[in-house]
Amino acid sequence: MALSPTTATTAIYTASNMTPRANLERLGPTLPKQTADMLWRARRCHLNALEGFPLFAAAMIAGIYTNLDTKELNVCAGEYLVARAPYTLYCT
């Protein structure tokens, strides 16, 4: 859901596949400030999504393990994904 900064830098600029995590540090000074800022925000948003996913997954697994209603779990999962979409758009 989050715009991967690695994908963006690879698509727009020459980026290294050998060290993809260093692309922003290496290309940052050569990019226009607005573009670099957007890519840094996208990177932070992407990391936030990765950090939040284990909690979401644990909650879903706990719900399944405790035999919560499937419909209720589906609604909760949908609400989480619907909430992530505007957050991702706002942050990038």
TORKOL-4160 file (C-alpha; in steps of 0.2 Angstrom, whole numbers, padded with zeros to 4 digits, m for minus):
92
<pt num="1" X="0000" Y="0000" Z="0000"/>
<pt num="2" X="0014" Y="0012" Z="0004"/>
<pt num="3" X="0024" Y="0019" Z="m0010"/>
<pt num="4" X="0040" Y="0009" Z="m0009"/>
<pt num="5" X="0054" Y="0022" Z="m0010"/>
<pt num="6" X="0066" Y="0009" Z="m0018"/>
<pt num="7" X="0053" Y="0007" Z="m0032"/>
<pt num="8" X="0051" Y="0025" Z="m0035"/>
<pt num="9" X="0070" Y="0029" Z="m0035"/>
<pt num="10" X="0073" Y="0014" Z="m0047"/>
<pt num="11" X="0059" Y="0019" Z="m0059"/>
<pt num="12" X="0064" Y="0038" Z="m0059"/>
<pt num="13" X="0083" Y="0038" Z="m0057"/>
<pt num="14" X="0097" Y="0027" Z="m0059"/>
<pt num="15" X="0098" Y="0016" Z="m0043"/>
<pt num="16" X="0109" Y="0002" Z="m0038"/>
<pt num="17" X="0101" Y="m0015" Z="m0035"/>
<pt num="18" X="0117" Y="m0021" Z="m0026"/>
<pt num="19" X="0113" Y="m0008" Z="m0011"/>
<pt num="20" X="0095" Y="m0003" Z="m0013"/>
<pt num="21" X="0094" Y="0004" Z="0005"/>
<pt num="22" X="0108" Y="0016" Z="0001"/>
<pt num="23" X="0099" Y="0024" Z="m0014"/>
<pt num="24" X="0091" Y="0038" Z="m0006"/>
<pt num="25" X="0107" Y="0043" Z="0004"/>
<pt num="26" X="0117" Y="0042" Z="m0012"/>
<pt num="27" X="0104" Y="0051" Z="m0024"/>
<pt num="28" X="0097" Y="0063" Z="m0011"/>
<pt num="29" X="0109" Y="0077" Z="m0014"/>
<pt num="30" X="0107" Y="0076" Z="m0033"/>
<pt num="31" X="0088" Y="0076" Z="m0032"/>
<pt num="32" X="0076" Y="0091" Z="m0032"/>
<pt num="33" X="0072" Y="0095" Z="m0014"/>
<pt num="34" X="0053" Y="0092" Z="m0016"/>
<pt num="35" X="0057" Y="0075" Z="m0024"/>
<pt num="36" X="0069" Y="0070" Z="m0011"/>
<pt num="37" X="0057" Y="0075" Z="0003"/>
<pt num="38" X="0043" Y="0065" Z="m0005"/>
<pt num="39" X="0054" Y="0050" Z="m0006"/>
<pt num="40" X="0060" Y="0051" Z="0012"/>
<pt num="41" X="0042" Y="0053" Z="0018"/>
<pt num="42" X="0038" Y="0038" Z="0007"/>
<pt num="43" X="0052" Y="0028" Z="0015"/>
<pt num="44" X="0046" Y="0033" Z="0033"/>
<pt num="45" X="0028" Y="0028" Z="0028"/>
<pt num="46" X="0034" Y="0011" Z="0021"/>
<pt num="47" X="0043" Y="0007" Z="0037"/>
<pt num="48" X="0028" Y="0012" Z="0047"/>
<pt num="49" X="0018" Y="0000" Z="0038"/>
<pt num="50" X="0031" Y="m0014" Z="0040"/>
<pt num="51" X="0032" Y="m0010" Z="0059"/>
<pt num="52" X="0013" Y="m0010" Z="0061"/>
<pt num="53" X="0009" Y="m0026" Z="0052"/>
<pt num="54" X="0015" Y="m0038" Z="0065"/>
<pt num="55" X="0003" Y="m0031" Z="0077"/>
<pt num="56" X="m0011" Y="m0032" Z="0065"/>
<pt num="57" X="m0006" Y="m0050" Z="0060"/>
<pt num="58" X="m0005" Y="m0055" Z="0079"/>
<pt num="59" X="m0022" Y="m0047" Z="0082"/>
<pt num="60" X="m0030" Y="m0057" Z="0068"/>
<pt num="61" X="m0022" Y="m0073" Z="0073"/>
<pt num="62" X="m0027" Y="m0070" Z="0091"/>
<pt num="63" X="m0045" Y="m0067" Z="0085"/>
<pt num="64" X="m0045" Y="m0083" Z="0075"/>
<pt num="65" X="m0038" Y="m0093" Z="0089"/>
<pt num="66" X="m0051" Y="m0087" Z="0101"/>
<pt num="67" X="m0065" Y="m0091" Z="0088"/>
<pt num="68" X="m0071" Y="m0074" Z="0086"/>
<pt num="69" X="m0085" Y="m0071" Z="0073"/>
<pt num="70" X="m0077" Y="m0072" Z="0055"/>
<pt num="71" X="m0088" Y="m0058" Z="0050"/>
<pt num="72" X="m0081" Y="m0047" Z="0064"/>
<pt num="73" X="m0063" Y="m0051" Z="0060"/>
<pt num="74" X="m0066" Y="m0047" Z="0041"/>
<pt num="75" X="m0074" Y="m0030" Z="0046"/>
<pt num="76" X="m0059" Y="m0026" Z="0057"/>
<pt num="77" X="m0047" Y="m0031" Z="0044"/>
<pt num="78" X="m0056" Y="m0021" Z="0031"/>
<pt num="79" X="m0056" Y="m0006" Z="0043"/>
<pt num="80" X="m0038" Y="m0007" Z="0046"/>
<pt num="81" X="m0034" Y="m0007" Z="0027"/>
<pt num="82" X="m0046" Y="0007" Z="0024"/>
<pt num="83" X="m0038" Y="0017" Z="0037"/>
<pt num="84" X="m0020" Y="0014" Z="0030"/>
<pt num="85" X="m0025" Y="0020" Z="0013"/>
<pt num="86" X="m0028" Y="0038" Z="0018"/>
<pt num="87" X="m0013" Y="0038" Z="0030"/>
<pt num="88" X="m0002" Y="0032" Z="0016"/>
<pt num="89" X="m0008" Y="0046" Z="0004"/>
<pt num="90" X="m0007" Y="0059" Z="0018"/>
<pt num="91" X="0011" Y="0055" Z="0022"/>
<pt num="92" X="0017" Y="0054" Z="0005"/>
